[in-house]
Amino acid sequence: MYMDEVVFAGLLIVFLTCAFFGGFYAMIRRDIAKKGTGAPDSKPTL
């Protein structure tokens, strides 16, 4: 496969974007598990 710096930069951007949103999703899941959703009847799941 032909790889020049533009292709490499594009793949790097896609990978870093996926990693960022994956980390953001993990932080939200951890926070919901720790503190609940904030809804009136929600309780933390331990």
PDB file of N, CA, C and O in Angstrom:
ATOM      1  N   MET A   1       0.849  -1.182   0.000  1.00  0.00           N
ATOM      2  CA  MET A   1       0.000   0.000   0.000  1.00  0.00           C
ATOM      3  C   MET A   1       0.891   1.241   0.000  1.00  0.00           C
ATOM      4  O   MET A   1       1.889   1.318   0.717  1.00  0.00           O
ATOM      5  N   TYR A   2       0.510   2.175  -0.800  1.00  0.00           N
ATOM      6  CA  TYR A   2       1.277   3.416  -0.900  1.00  0.00           C
ATOM      7  C   TYR A   2       1.045   4.264   0.350  1.00  0.00           C
ATOM      8  O   TYR A   2      -0.085   4.658   0.637  1.00  0.00           O
ATOM      9  N   MET A   3       2.107   4.541   1.084  1.00  0.00           N
ATOM     10  CA  MET A   3       1.986   5.330   2.316  1.00  0.00           C
ATOM     11  C   MET A   3       2.838   6.583   2.197  1.00  0.00           C
ATOM     12  O   MET A   3       4.066   6.510   2.156  1.00  0.00           O
ATOM     13  N   ASP A   4       2.196   7.698   2.142  1.00  0.00           N
ATOM     14  CA  ASP A   4       2.958   8.942   2.247  1.00  0.00           C
ATOM     15  C   ASP A   4       2.529   9.654   3.521  1.00  0.00           C
ATOM     16  O   ASP A   4       1.682   9.151   4.260  1.00  0.00           O
ATOM     17  N   GLU A   5       3.096  10.799   3.778  1.00  0.00           N
ATOM     18  CA  GLU A   5       2.825  11.458   5.062  1.00  0.00           C
ATOM     19  C   GLU A   5       1.379  11.898   5.215  1.00  0.00           C
ATOM     20  O   GLU A   5       0.885  12.002   6.338  1.00  0.00           O
ATOM     21  N   VAL A   6       0.683  12.161   4.103  1.00  0.00           N
ATOM     22  CA  VAL A   6      -0.721  12.579   4.199  1.00  0.00           C
ATOM     23  C   VAL A   6      -1.593  11.402   4.634  1.00  0.00           C
ATOM     24  O   VAL A   6      -2.475  11.561   5.477  1.00  0.00           O
ATOM     25  N   VAL A   7      -1.350  10.230   4.065  1.00  0.00           N
ATOM     26  CA  VAL A   7      -2.115   9.039   4.452  1.00  0.00           C
ATOM     27  C   VAL A   7      -1.830   8.695   5.913  1.00  0.00           C
ATOM     28  O   VAL A   7      -2.747   8.393   6.677  1.00  0.00           O
ATOM     29  N   PHE A   8      -0.566   8.744   6.291  1.00  0.00           N
ATOM     30  CA  PHE A   8      -0.197   8.450   7.674  1.00  0.00           C
ATOM     31  C   PHE A   8      -0.843   9.442   8.635  1.00  0.00           C
ATOM     32  O   PHE A   8      -1.343   9.047   9.688  1.00  0.00           O
ATOM     33  N   ALA A   9      -0.836  10.726   8.281  1.00  0.00           N
ATOM     34  CA  ALA A   9      -1.450  11.742   9.142  1.00  0.00           C
ATOM     35  C   ALA A   9      -2.957  11.518   9.254  1.00  0.00           C
ATOM     36  O   ALA A   9      -3.522  11.676  10.336  1.00  0.00           O
ATOM     37  N   GLY A  10      -3.609  11.154   8.163  1.00  0.00           N
ATOM     38  CA  GLY A  10      -5.048  10.885   8.199  1.00  0.00           C
ATOM     39  C   GLY A  10      -5.383   9.712   9.093  1.00  0.00           C
ATOM     40  O   GLY A  10      -6.325   9.777   9.883  1.00  0.00           O
ATOM     41  N   LEU A  11      -4.610   8.628   8.974  1.00  0.00           N
ATOM     42  CA  LEU A  11      -4.845   7.469   9.834  1.00  0.00           C
ATOM     43  C   LEU A  11      -4.578   7.795  11.294  1.00  0.00           C
ATOM     44  O   LEU A  11      -5.285   7.318  12.182  1.00  0.00           O
ATOM     45  N   LEU A  12      -3.567   8.600  11.541  1.00  0.00           N
ATOM     46  CA  LEU A  12      -3.256   9.014  12.910  1.00  0.00           C
ATOM     47  C   LEU A  12      -4.395   9.840  13.505  1.00  0.00           C
ATOM     48  O   LEU A  12      -4.761   9.652  14.665  1.00  0.00           O
ATOM     49  N   ILE A  13      -4.953  10.752  12.714  1.00  0.00           N
ATOM     50  CA  ILE A  13      -6.077  11.572  13.185  1.00  0.00           C
ATOM     51  C   ILE A  13      -7.278  10.690  13.509  1.00  0.00           C
ATOM     52  O   ILE A  13      -7.925  10.881  14.539  1.00  0.00           O
ATOM     53  N   VAL A  14      -7.581   9.729  12.642  1.00  0.00           N
ATOM     54  CA  VAL A  14      -8.716   8.830  12.889  1.00  0.00           C
ATOM     55  C   VAL A  14      -8.484   8.023  14.165  1.00  0.00           C
ATOM     56  O   VAL A  14      -9.393   7.893  14.986  1.00  0.00           O
ATOM     57  N   PHE A  15      -7.285   7.484  14.339  1.00  0.00           N
ATOM     58  CA  PHE A  15      -6.976   6.696  15.535  1.00  0.00           C
ATOM     59  C   PHE A  15      -7.075   7.539  16.801  1.00  0.00           C
ATOM     60  O   PHE A  15      -7.662   7.103  17.791  1.00  0.00           O
ATOM     61  N   LEU A  16      -6.505   8.740  16.778  1.00  0.00           N
ATOM     62  CA  LEU A  16      -6.536   9.590  17.967  1.00  0.00           C
ATOM     63  C   LEU A  16      -7.956  10.054  18.292  1.00  0.00           C
ATOM     64  O   LEU A  16      -8.310  10.186  19.464  1.00  0.00           O
ATOM     65  N   THR A  17      -8.770  10.301  17.269  1.00  0.00           N
ATOM     66  CA  THR A  17     -10.164  10.686  17.500  1.00  0.00           C
ATOM     67  C   THR A  17     -10.932   9.540  18.156  1.00  0.00           C
ATOM     68  O   THR A  17     -11.681   9.755  19.109  1.00  0.00           O
ATOM     69  N   CYS A  18     -10.744   8.330  17.648  1.00  0.00           N
ATOM     70  CA  CYS A  18     -11.408   7.165  18.252  1.00  0.00           C
ATOM     71  C   CYS A  18     -10.935   6.943  19.685  1.00  0.00           C
ATOM     72  O   CYS A  18     -11.737   6.611  20.558  1.00  0.00           O
ATOM     73  N   ALA A  19      -9.649   7.121  19.930  1.00  0.00           N
ATOM     74  CA  ALA A  19      -9.115   6.952  21.285  1.00  0.00           C
ATOM     75  C   ALA A  19      -9.687   8.009  22.227  1.00  0.00           C
ATOM     76  O   ALA A  19     -10.006   7.703  23.376  1.00  0.00           O
ATOM     77  N   PHE A  20      -9.819   9.240  21.755  1.00  0.00           N
ATOM     78  CA  PHE A  20     -10.369  10.306  22.588  1.00  0.00           C
ATOM     79  C   PHE A  20     -11.808  10.003  22.980  1.00  0.00           C
ATOM     80  O   PHE A  20     -12.164  10.081  24.157  1.00  0.00           O
ATOM     81  N   PHE A  21     -12.646   9.655  21.988  1.00  0.00           N
ATOM     82  CA  PHE A  21     -14.043   9.393  22.302  1.00  0.00           C
ATOM     83  C   PHE A  21     -14.213   8.103  23.099  1.00  0.00           C
ATOM     84  O   PHE A  21     -15.138   7.999  23.904  1.00  0.00           O
ATOM     85  N   GLY A  22     -13.341   7.121  22.889  1.00  0.00           N
ATOM     86  CA  GLY A  22     -13.372   5.911  23.710  1.00  0.00           C
ATOM     87  C   GLY A  22     -13.048   6.218  25.161  1.00  0.00           C
ATOM     88  O   GLY A  22     -13.693   5.688  26.065  1.00  0.00           O
ATOM     89  N   GLY A  23     -12.061   7.065  25.393  1.00  0.00           N
ATOM     90  CA  GLY A  23     -11.723   7.479  26.754  1.00  0.00           C
ATOM     91  C   GLY A  23     -12.825   8.293  27.398  1.00  0.00           C
ATOM     92  O   GLY A  23     -13.103   8.144  28.588  1.00  0.00           O
ATOM     93  N   PHE A  24     -13.454   9.158  26.611  1.00  0.00           N
ATOM     94  CA  PHE A  24     -14.568   9.963  27.110  1.00  0.00           C
ATOM     95  C   PHE A  24     -15.733   9.067  27.518  1.00  0.00           C
ATOM     96  O   PHE A  24     -16.348   9.277  28.564  1.00  0.00           O
ATOM     97  N   TYR A  25     -16.036   8.058  26.682  1.00  0.00           N
ATOM     98  CA  TYR A  25     -17.097   7.103  26.985  1.00  0.00           C
ATOM     99  C   TYR A  25     -16.780   6.329  28.267  1.00  0.00           C
ATOM    100  O   TYR A  25     -17.660   6.122  29.102  1.00  0.00           O
ATOM    101  N   ALA A  26     -15.530   5.905  28.422  1.00  0.00           N
ATOM    102  CA  ALA A  26     -15.138   5.158  29.620  1.00  0.00           C
ATOM    103  C   ALA A  26     -15.259   6.023  30.869  1.00  0.00           C
ATOM    104  O   ALA A  26     -15.691   5.533  31.913  1.00  0.00           O
ATOM    105  N   MET A  27     -14.888   7.299  30.785  1.00  0.00           N
ATOM    106  CA  MET A  27     -15.018   8.198  31.937  1.00  0.00           C
ATOM    107  C   MET A  27     -16.480   8.373  32.334  1.00  0.00           C
ATOM    108  O   MET A  27     -16.804   8.376  33.522  1.00  0.00           O
ATOM    109  N   ILE A  28     -17.361   8.517  31.349  1.00  0.00           N
ATOM    110  CA  ILE A  28     -18.784   8.681  31.649  1.00  0.00           C
ATOM    111  C   ILE A  28     -19.345   7.415  32.284  1.00  0.00           C
ATOM    112  O   ILE A  28     -20.089   7.492  33.261  1.00  0.00           O
ATOM    113  N   ARG A  29     -18.995   6.243  31.738  1.00  0.00           N
ATOM    114  CA  ARG A  29     -19.473   4.985  32.315  1.00  0.00           C
ATOM    115  C   ARG A  29     -19.002   4.822  33.759  1.00  0.00           C
ATOM    116  O   ARG A  29     -19.771   4.394  34.620  1.00  0.00           O
ATOM    117  N   ARG A  30     -17.742   5.163  34.025  1.00  0.00           N
ATOM    118  CA  ARG A  30     -17.186   5.052  35.379  1.00  0.00           C
ATOM    119  C   ARG A  30     -17.901   6.012  36.325  1.00  0.00           C
ATOM    120  O   ARG A  30     -18.179   5.658  37.471  1.00  0.00           O
ATOM    121  N   ASP A  31     -18.199   7.218  35.860  1.00  0.00           N
ATOM    122  CA  ASP A  31     -18.873   8.200  36.700  1.00  0.00           C
ATOM    123  C   ASP A  31     -20.304   7.774  37.002  1.00  0.00           C
ATOM    124  O   ASP A  31     -20.769   7.938  38.130  1.00  0.00           O
ATOM    125  N   ILE A  32     -21.009   7.229  36.012  1.00  0.00           N
ATOM    126  CA  ILE A  32     -22.379   6.757  36.235  1.00  0.00           C
ATOM    127  C   ILE A  32     -22.369   5.591  37.220  1.00  0.00           C
ATOM    128  O   ILE A  32     -23.235   5.513  38.091  1.00  0.00           O
ATOM    129  N   ALA A  33     -21.410   4.695  37.095  1.00  0.00           N
ATOM    130  CA  ALA A  33     -21.329   3.564  38.026  1.00  0.00           C
ATOM    131  C   ALA A  33     -21.034   4.038  39.438  1.00  0.00           C
ATOM    132  O   ALA A  33     -21.495   3.433  40.406  1.00  0.00           O
ATOM    133  N   LYS A  34     -20.270   5.113  39.562  1.00  0.00           N
ATOM    134  CA  LYS A  34     -19.877   5.607  40.882  1.00  0.00           C
ATOM    135  C   LYS A  34     -20.972   6.460  41.525  1.00  0.00           C
ATOM    136  O   LYS A  34     -21.235   6.316  42.719  1.00  0.00           O
ATOM    137  N   LYS A  35     -21.616   7.345  40.757  1.00  0.00           N
ATOM    138  CA  LYS A  35     -22.526   8.340  41.327  1.00  0.00           C
ATOM    139  C   LYS A  35     -23.972   8.205  40.889  1.00  0.00           C
ATOM    140  O   LYS A  35     -24.823   8.926  41.409  1.00  0.00           O
ATOM    141  N   GLY A  36     -24.292   7.319  39.959  1.00  0.00           N
ATOM    142  CA  GLY A  36     -25.644   7.222  39.435  1.00  0.00           C
ATOM    143  C   GLY A  36     -25.840   8.226  38.311  1.00  0.00           C
ATOM    144  O   GLY A  36     -24.933   8.993  37.987  1.00  0.00           O
ATOM    145  N   THR A  37     -27.029   8.216  37.718  1.00  0.00           N
ATOM    146  CA  THR A  37     -27.282   9.073  36.556  1.00  0.00           C
ATOM    147  C   THR A  37     -27.732  10.470  36.934  1.00  0.00           C
ATOM    148  O   THR A  37     -27.693  11.376  36.101  1.00  0.00           O
ATOM    149  N   GLY A  38     -28.158  10.663  38.169  1.00  0.00           N
ATOM    150  CA  GLY A  38     -28.685  11.959  38.575  1.00  0.00           C
ATOM    151  C   GLY A  38     -30.201  12.011  38.513  1.00  0.00           C
ATOM    152  O   GLY A  38     -30.805  12.991  38.949  1.00  0.00           O
ATOM    153  N   ALA A  39     -30.825  10.965  37.976  1.00  0.00           N
ATOM    154  CA  ALA A  39     -32.277  10.873  37.961  1.00  0.00           C
ATOM    155  C   ALA A  39     -32.749  10.640  39.395  1.00  0.00           C
ATOM    156  O   ALA A  39     -31.991  10.118  40.213  1.00  0.00           O
ATOM    157  N   PRO A  40     -33.988  11.018  39.713  1.00  0.00           N
ATOM    158  CA  PRO A  40     -34.465  10.916  41.099  1.00  0.00           C
ATOM    159  C   PRO A  40     -34.340   9.527  41.717  1.00  0.00           C
ATOM    160  O   PRO A  40     -34.013   9.417  42.899  1.00  0.00           O
ATOM    161  N   ASP A  41     -34.589   8.464  40.954  1.00  0.00           N
ATOM    162  CA  ASP A  41     -34.553   7.111  41.524  1.00  0.00           C
ATOM    163  C   ASP A  41     -33.266   6.360  41.219  1.00  0.00           C
ATOM    164  O   ASP A  41     -33.175   5.162  41.489  1.00  0.00           O
ATOM    165  N   SER A  42     -32.282   7.031  40.669  1.00  0.00           N
ATOM    166  CA  SER A  42     -31.057   6.301  40.303  1.00  0.00           C
ATOM    167  C   SER A  42     -30.154   6.141  41.514  1.00  0.00           C
ATOM    168  O   SER A  42     -30.015   7.044  42.339  1.00  0.00           O
ATOM    169  N   LYS A  43     -29.555   4.984  41.593  1.00  0.00           N
ATOM    170  CA  LYS A  43     -28.606   4.699  42.665  1.00  0.00           C
ATOM    171  C   LYS A  43     -27.311   4.219  42.029  1.00  0.00           C
ATOM    172  O   LYS A  43     -27.338   3.622  40.953  1.00  0.00           O
ATOM    173  N   PRO A  44     -26.200   4.464  42.662  1.00  0.00           N
ATOM    174  CA  PRO A  44     -24.930   3.941  42.131  1.00  0.00           C
ATOM    175  C   PRO A  44     -24.955   2.418  42.077  1.00  0.00           C
ATOM    176  O   PRO A  44     -25.459   1.764  42.991  1.00  0.00           O
ATOM    177  N   THR A  45     -24.409   1.861  41.003  1.00  0.00           N
ATOM    178  CA  THR A  45     -24.335   0.407  40.878  1.00  0.00           C
ATOM    179  C   THR A  45     -22.955  -0.037  41.313  1.00  0.00           C
ATOM    180  O   THR A  45     -21.953   0.320  40.693  1.00  0.00           O
ATOM    181  N   LEU A  46     -22.907  -0.808  42.369  1.00  0.00           N
ATOM    182  CA  LEU A  46     -21.616  -1.270  42.891  1.00  0.00           C
ATOM    183  C   LEU A  46     -21.392  -2.716  42.559  1.00  0.00           C
ATOM    184  O   LEU A  46     -20.357  -3.278  42.918  1.00  0.00           O
TER     185      LEU A  46
END
